[in-house]
């Protein structure tokens, strides 16, 4: 039966809308494809959550770091400084082939162009594995206002499982992006951990810092009233590092650490990748490196995509301030905790800025 969803007002029945968007697999792309004139009321964010009401600094940019000279100590220093002072930076000449980046962007558009019935096969109710999840917004059941985004989340366990369960429309391209970014992740973490008194990024440390990976394909369809909602609300990532591929449209905003509720747009740079510190690295660095709030603006004229690769500890790992930091008498700010417990805490609630990190404090 067709949903009762108005194309010209905010009046859509909430039950029908949730059924259409969440349970039938249409997502917000299905709403956008209906040619809505007005944003449904379920997506209207409180004024304080809208980017249009924020103080945005147009003349300020996050650091852009050229990685072409891998032996230059100034490059490692710039990486660490950016992680301390910004929590975000962009990298160019990073070693991931441009064709790999272009192909995963194309694959993202290809997946979201599939019929709703096909995408729904990967939803929470229908996916044969918890490691593959198609969804919309963030946690619809916990949110007072929904976010204008659809996503496909792919948690990597093995090539065998990926070949069996990842959607064929994007499987190969997502795997290539993940594989192609591995050397970059190691290089960044090698630089970052040396400043934390870790002499060598050995196999055990690598597993702790980057023992699991999750790749998301995000789709932000054209929004009828972008100023009233968000693509993604204020949050910091739970990863060690996030490696983000943007398209050329833009819409990512980062909170400036040294100024209250002031935000900076992260403009797309052709061929670049955006890097940000996640909560796990903030915890393991005992607060030296900062995971920073960020959010995504909805767009009123173009469909936008992004592809974040989350480099994480393994779910079974216990994380806390690295022992190399504490052996000289530095007091721990964060407790030792099971990484999977931290992640579960993050995903059971709506986006709420930096609240999750409080869960880890002593």
C-alpha positions as CSV (number, residue, x, y, z in Angstrom):
1,X,0.0,0.0,0.0
2,X,1.3,3.5,-0.9
3,X,2.4,5.6,2.0
4,X,0.4,8.7,3.0
5,X,3.2,11.3,2.6
6,X,2.4,14.8,1.5
7,X,4.6,16.4,-1.1
8,X,3.7,19.9,-0.2
9,X,3.6,20.2,3.6
10,X,5.1,19.1,6.9
11,X,2.0,17.0,7.6
12,X,3.1,13.5,6.8
13,X,1.9,10.9,9.2
14,X,4.8,9.9,11.4
15,X,4.1,6.1,11.3
16,X,3.7,6.1,7.6
17,X,6.8,8.1,7.0
18,X,9.0,5.9,9.3
19,X,7.6,2.8,7.6
20,X,8.3,4.2,4.1
21,X,11.8,5.5,4.9
22,X,13.1,3.0,7.4
23,X,11.2,-0.3,7.1
24,X,10.4,-0.4,3.3
25,X,14.0,0.6,2.5
26,X,13.2,3.8,0.6
27,X,15.4,6.0,2.8
28,X,15.5,9.7,2.4
29,X,16.4,9.1,-1.3
30,X,12.9,7.8,-1.7
31,X,11.5,11.0,-0.2
32,X,13.7,13.2,-2.4
33,X,12.7,11.2,-5.5
34,X,9.0,12.0,-4.7
35,X,9.8,15.7,-5.4
36,X,8.9,16.9,-1.9
37,X,8.2,20.7,-1.7
38,X,8.7,20.9,2.0
39,X,10.8,19.0,4.6
40,X,8.7,16.5,6.6
41,X,8.4,17.7,10.2
42,X,10.2,14.6,11.4
43,X,13.5,16.0,9.9
44,X,13.2,19.6,11.3
45,X,16.1,20.0,13.7
46,X,16.1,22.3,16.8
47,X,17.5,25.7,15.9
48,X,20.7,25.1,17.9
49,X,21.4,22.0,15.8
50,X,21.2,23.7,12.4
51,X,24.3,24.7,10.7
52,X,22.6,27.9,9.4
53,X,22.5,29.1,13.0
54,X,26.2,28.5,13.7
55,X,29.2,30.8,13.7
56,X,31.1,29.7,10.6
57,X,34.6,31.0,9.9
58,X,34.8,31.3,6.1
59,X,38.5,32.5,6.1
60,X,39.9,29.6,8.2
61,X,40.9,26.2,6.9
62,X,42.0,23.0,8.5
63,X,45.7,22.0,7.6
64,X,46.5,20.5,4.3
65,X,49.6,18.2,4.5
66,X,51.6,17.0,1.5
67,X,52.8,13.5,2.1
68,X,55.0,13.2,-1.0
69,X,58.2,13.3,1.0
70,X,57.9,10.4,3.4
71,X,61.3,10.9,5.0
72,X,60.9,14.6,5.9
73,X,60.5,14.9,9.7
74,X,58.6,18.1,9.1
75,X,55.8,16.0,7.6
76,X,55.5,13.8,10.7
77,X,55.5,17.0,12.9
78,X,52.7,18.5,10.8
79,X,50.6,15.4,11.2
80,X,51.0,15.4,15.0
81,X,50.5,19.1,15.3
82,X,47.3,18.9,13.3
83,X,46.0,16.0,15.4
84,X,46.7,18.0,18.6
85,X,45.4,21.4,17.5
86,X,42.7,20.6,15.1
87,X,41.8,16.9,15.2
88,X,41.3,17.2,11.5
89,X,43.5,17.7,8.4
90,X,43.6,16.9,4.7
91,X,46.3,14.9,3.0
92,X,47.5,15.2,-0.7
93,X,50.0,12.9,-2.5
94,X,48.9,10.2,0.0
95,X,49.5,7.2,-2.2
96,X,46.0,6.0,-2.7
97,X,45.5,5.9,-6.5
98,X,43.0,8.5,-7.9
99,X,41.3,5.7,-9.9
100,X,40.5,3.8,-6.7
101,X,38.9,7.0,-5.2
102,X,36.9,7.6,-8.4
103,X,35.7,4.0,-8.6
104,X,34.4,3.9,-5.0
105,X,32.6,7.2,-5.6
106,X,30.9,5.7,-8.7
107,X,30.1,2.5,-6.8
108,X,28.4,4.6,-4.0
109,X,26.1,6.2,-6.6
110,X,25.5,2.8,-8.2
111,X,24.4,1.2,-4.9
112,X,22.0,4.0,-3.9
113,X,20.5,4.0,-7.4
114,X,19.3,0.4,-6.8
115,X,15.6,-0.2,-6.2
116,X,14.4,0.0,-2.6
117,X,13.7,-3.8,-2.6
118,X,17.4,-4.5,-3.4
119,X,18.8,-2.1,-0.7
120,X,16.3,-3.4,1.9
121,X,17.9,-6.8,1.6
122,X,20.8,-5.3,3.6
123,X,18.7,-3.6,6.3
124,X,18.8,-4.6,10.0
125,X,15.7,-6.8,9.6
126,X,16.9,-8.6,6.5
127,X,20.7,-8.6,6.3
128,X,22.1,-12.1,6.8
129,X,25.0,-10.6,8.8
130,X,25.3,-7.8,11.4
131,X,28.5,-6.7,9.5
132,X,26.5,-5.4,6.5
133,X,23.9,-2.8,7.3
134,X,21.8,-0.5,5.0
135,X,20.0,2.2,6.9
136,X,18.9,5.8,7.2
137,X,19.6,8.7,9.6
138,X,21.7,7.4,12.6
139,X,19.5,5.8,15.2
140,X,16.0,6.6,14.1
141,X,14.4,5.0,17.2
142,X,16.4,7.3,19.6
143,X,16.3,10.6,17.6
144,X,14.0,13.5,18.3
145,X,14.7,14.7,14.7
146,X,15.9,12.5,11.9
147,X,19.0,13.2,9.8
148,X,18.9,13.6,6.0
149,X,21.2,10.7,5.1
150,X,21.1,7.1,3.9
151,X,24.1,4.8,4.4
152,X,25.6,1.4,3.8
153,X,27.9,0.2,6.5
154,X,30.4,-2.6,5.8
155,X,32.4,-4.1,8.7
156,X,35.4,-6.0,7.4
157,X,35.9,-9.5,8.9
158,X,37.5,-11.4,6.0
159,X,37.7,-11.5,2.2
160,X,35.5,-14.6,2.4
161,X,32.7,-12.9,4.3
162,X,33.0,-9.7,2.2
163,X,32.7,-11.7,-1.0
164,X,29.7,-13.6,0.4
165,X,27.7,-10.7,1.8
166,X,28.8,-7.2,0.6
167,X,26.6,-5.9,-2.2
168,X,27.9,-6.7,-5.6
169,X,27.2,-3.1,-6.7
170,X,30.0,-1.8,-4.6
171,X,31.9,-4.7,-3.1
172,X,35.1,-4.7,-5.2
173,X,35.4,-0.9,-5.1
174,X,34.9,-0.7,-1.4
175,X,37.5,-3.4,-0.8
176,X,40.0,-1.6,-3.1
177,X,39.6,1.6,-1.2
178,X,40.1,-0.2,2.1
179,X,43.2,-2.0,0.9
180,X,44.6,1.0,-0.8
181,X,44.4,3.1,2.4
182,X,46.2,0.6,4.6
183,X,49.7,1.9,4.0
184,X,48.4,5.5,4.6
185,X,46.8,4.5,7.9
186,X,50.1,2.8,9.1
187,X,52.1,5.8,8.1
188,X,49.9,8.3,9.9
189,X,49.8,6.1,13.0
190,X,53.5,5.6,13.0
191,X,54.0,9.4,13.1
192,X,51.3,9.9,15.7
193,X,52.5,7.2,18.1
194,X,56.2,8.3,18.0
195,X,55.1,11.5,19.7
196,X,53.4,9.3,22.3
197,X,56.8,7.7,23.2
198,X,56.0,4.5,21.2
199,X,59.4,3.6,19.7
200,X,58.1,1.2,17.1
201,X,54.6,0.5,15.7
202,X,55.0,-3.3,16.0
203,X,52.4,-5.9,15.2
204,X,50.7,-5.8,18.6
205,X,50.4,-2.0,18.5
206,X,49.1,-2.1,14.9
207,X,46.4,-4.6,15.9
208,X,45.4,-2.4,18.9
209,X,45.3,0.8,16.8
210,X,43.9,-0.6,13.4
211,X,42.9,-4.2,14.1
212,X,39.4,-3.7,12.5
213,X,38.0,-1.6,9.7
214,X,34.6,-0.3,8.8
215,X,33.7,1.4,5.5
216,X,30.5,3.5,5.1
217,X,29.0,4.6,1.9
218,X,27.0,7.8,2.7
219,X,24.3,9.3,0.4
220,X,22.8,12.8,1.0
221,X,20.0,13.4,-1.5
222,X,18.8,16.8,-2.5
223,X,16.8,18.3,0.4
224,X,13.8,20.7,0.0
225,X,14.7,22.8,3.1
226,X,18.4,22.2,3.8
227,X,18.6,25.1,6.3
228,X,16.1,23.3,8.6
229,X,17.9,20.0,9.0
230,X,21.3,18.3,8.9
231,X,22.9,15.5,6.9
232,X,24.7,14.4,10.0
233,X,24.4,15.8,13.5
234,X,27.2,16.9,15.9
235,X,29.4,14.0,16.9
236,X,33.0,12.7,17.1
237,X,33.9,9.3,15.6
238,X,34.6,6.3,17.8
239,X,37.5,5.2,15.6
240,X,41.3,5.5,16.0
241,X,41.5,7.4,12.7
242,X,38.9,8.1,10.0
243,X,40.0,8.4,6.4
244,X,37.3,10.3,4.5
245,X,36.8,10.6,0.8
246,X,34.5,13.5,-0.1
247,X,33.0,14.3,-3.5
248,X,33.4,17.8,-5.0
249,X,30.2,19.2,-3.5
250,X,31.2,19.9,0.1
251,X,29.2,20.2,3.3
252,X,31.5,18.9,6.1
253,X,31.9,21.3,9.0
254,X,34.4,20.9,11.9
255,X,34.3,22.5,15.3
256,X,37.2,24.8,16.0
257,X,38.9,23.6,19.2
258,X,39.9,26.9,20.7
259,X,36.6,28.8,20.0
260,X,33.2,28.2,21.5
261,X,30.7,26.8,19.0
262,X,32.6,28.1,16.0
263,X,32.8,25.9,12.9
264,X,35.0,25.6,9.8
265,X,34.0,24.2,6.5
266,X,36.2,21.5,5.0
267,X,36.3,22.3,1.3
268,X,36.8,19.4,-1.2
269,X,40.3,19.3,-2.7
270,X,40.6,17.1,-5.8
271,X,42.4,13.9,-5.0
272,X,42.7,14.6,-1.3
273,X,41.6,12.6,1.7
274,X,40.3,14.1,5.0
275,X,41.8,12.6,8.1
276,X,40.4,12.9,11.6
277,X,41.3,11.7,15.1
278,X,38.6,9.4,16.6
279,X,37.7,8.9,20.3
280,X,39.8,5.7,20.5
281,X,43.0,7.7,19.7
282,X,42.0,10.5,22.1
283,X,41.7,7.9,24.8
284,X,44.9,6.1,24.0
285,X,46.8,9.4,23.7
286,X,45.4,10.4,27.1
287,X,43.8,13.5,25.6
288,X,46.9,14.7,23.6
289,X,45.2,14.1,20.2
290,X,41.7,15.4,19.9
291,X,38.6,13.8,18.4
292,X,36.6,16.8,17.3
293,X,32.9,17.4,16.7
294,X,31.8,17.5,13.1
295,X,28.6,17.6,11.2
296,X,27.3,17.6,7.7
297,X,25.0,20.2,6.1
298,X,22.1,19.1,3.8
299,X,22.2,20.3,0.2
300,X,19.3,21.9,-1.6
301,X,20.6,21.5,-5.2
302,X,22.8,18.4,-5.5
303,X,23.1,14.8,-4.4
304,X,26.2,14.4,-2.3
305,X,28.1,11.3,-1.3
306,X,31.0,10.6,1.0
307,X,33.0,7.4,1.9
308,X,34.5,7.3,5.4
309,X,36.9,4.4,6.3
310,X,37.0,3.9,10.1
311,X,40.3,2.5,11.3
312,X,39.5,1.0,14.7
313,X,40.7,-1.3,17.5
314,X,39.2,-4.8,17.4
315,X,35.9,-5.1,19.3
316,X,37.6,-7.4,21.9
317,X,40.5,-5.0,22.6
318,X,40.7,-3.1,25.9
319,X,41.7,0.5,25.3
320,X,43.0,3.1,27.6
321,X,46.0,5.6,27.8
322,X,49.1,3.9,26.3
323,X,51.5,2.6,29.0
324,X,54.4,4.4,27.2
325,X,52.7,7.7,28.3
326,X,52.1,6.7,31.9
327,X,55.5,5.2,32.7
328,X,56.9,8.7,33.3
329,X,54.2,9.6,35.8
330,X,51.6,11.1,33.6
331,X,48.1,10.7,35.3
332,X,45.5,8.8,33.2
333,X,42.4,10.8,32.3
334,X,40.6,7.8,30.9
335,X,39.9,4.3,32.3
336,X,40.7,1.0,30.7
337,X,37.5,-0.2,28.9
338,X,36.4,-2.8,26.4
339,X,36.3,-1.2,23.0
340,X,33.0,-3.0,22.0
341,X,31.4,-1.5,25.2
342,X,32.4,2.0,24.1
343,X,31.0,1.5,20.6
344,X,27.7,0.0,21.8
345,X,27.3,3.1,24.1
346,X,27.8,5.4,21.0
347,X,25.3,3.6,18.8
348,X,22.4,3.2,21.3
349,X,21.7,7.0,21.4
350,X,21.3,9.9,19.0
351,X,24.3,12.0,18.0
352,X,25.1,14.3,20.9
353,X,28.4,16.0,20.3
354,X,31.2,14.8,22.5
355,X,29.1,13.1,25.2
356,X,30.3,9.6,24.4
357,X,33.9,10.4,25.5
358,X,32.5,11.1,29.0
359,X,31.8,7.4,29.3
360,X,35.5,6.7,29.2
361,X,36.7,9.2,31.8
362,X,37.9,8.2,35.2
